[in-house]
Structure formats: structure tokens, C-alpha cells
């Protein structure tokens, strides 16, 4: 499962249950984020014990994208069968503030800064 555009790439590695985000996500609203949300939902529907979102190379994510990821994390939290980890970068400013908010949505979420 992969999504490639000129501005961003999203790749799923089933061996590690990791979804990697690369580039800049500046889509406008839920309709444009629907393919990404669908990919994430498909990942969650596979019987995994842990899902990792690697955002280390995601340079920009607008509020619509943060909302989409927040809804996904809440969806995973409600299933209560999957652990989540989010990986970010210390060198990208928005990661420090925004990624910590994901822990408020899912207290058991592991947050790693690489």
C-alpha cells in the first residue's frame, strides 16, 4: 500500500507494520485526505499488535492532516487491540508540539524522536 505524489509519499511496510510519511501534506480538507485515511484504516484492520507511524521525514502537515491523523489514532484507541508508536524528528519544529498532542488522544501511544 503506497501513495506517491509530487509533494509527498506514504508507504506501508507490512513486515514492520510501519507507515512512513515523506514530504509535505498540504491537502485541503477530509475529501483530499480520504485516500490516506483509507490506507491507514486498511493498516489498522490487518491483525497487527503494533502500528508505527514514521513522520520523521514529514516536513509539513496542515491542520486538516493533523485532524485526519487524530481521528485515526482515536479509531485505533477504540479497538483496544493495537498499540501505536509515532516517530518524529527533533529537527522539525512542529513535531515537538503537535506529536505530543497525539499522546493526549491515546495515553499508551509511544512517542519517539529520532
N, C-alpha and C positions, 0 to 999 in steps of 0.2 A: 504494500500500500504506500503510494507515494503521490505527492502533488508537487509539480515543478512549474514555476512561472519565472518571468524575468526578474521579479523583485524578491521572491522567496522560494524556499524548498522545504518540504515537510516529508520526512522519511520515517517509516516504521521498520524496525529490526525485530522480527519475531523471536530470534534467538535470545535477545536480552530484554524483550518487551519494552524497548525504548523508542519513543517518538522524538525525533530531533527536528528542531526548527532552526532555519538558517535564513538570514537576510532581514528584510523589513516587512512587517504586516501593517498595511495602512488601508485595509478594506473598509467599506462603509456599510456598517450595519449587519444584522443577522443573516440577511439573504446572501450576501457575499461571503460570509464566514461559514455558511451551511456545509459546503464540501469538507472543510476542515473539521467541523463539529461531527459530521458523519464519519469521517475517518477515525476520530477519537472514540466515538461510540462503538464502532466496529472493534477497535482495540480492546475496549472495556468488556465487550460481550464475549471475547475469547477468554476461556478459563485461565486467567493469569493469577498469580499470587501477588505480584507487584508490577506496577506500571511506572516507568520513569519518563518524565518529560524533560528532555535536554534542551534548555533555552540558552545555553552558553553562547551560541553564535547568533542569537536573535537580537539584532541591534535596536529595533524599534517595534513596539506593539502599542497600538492606539487603544482607546477606552473600549471600543467595540470588541477588540480582540481579548482584552482583559476580561470583559464580561463573558465572552464565549468560553474562555478557559475556566473562569469561576463556575459557570454552570456545569461544565464537565466535572470539575472537582467535587461539586455538590452531588452530582449524579453518582460518582464513584463512592463517595462517603455513604450515600443511602444504601448502596448494595452491601456494604459492610463485609465484603469478602475479599477485597483487593486493597493492598497497601499502595501508597503513592509516594514517589520521590520527585522532586523538582530540582534540576540542576541549573544554576545560573553562573554568571561571571562577575567577579569583583570589579572588573574594569568597565562594565557598562552600568552607568549611573542609575537608570530606572530599575534595574534588577533588585538593588538593595531595598528600596521602598516597596515596590509592587509585589515582589515574590513573597515577602513576609506576610502580606495580607492573605495569601492562599492558606497559610497555617491557621489563620483565624477561621477559615471555612472548614478546614479538616485538621483538627489538632494533632492527629497522628501522622500528618504529612512530614516526610523527611525533606529538609531544605539543605542543599549542598551548594556552596560557592566554590567553583573550581578556579 
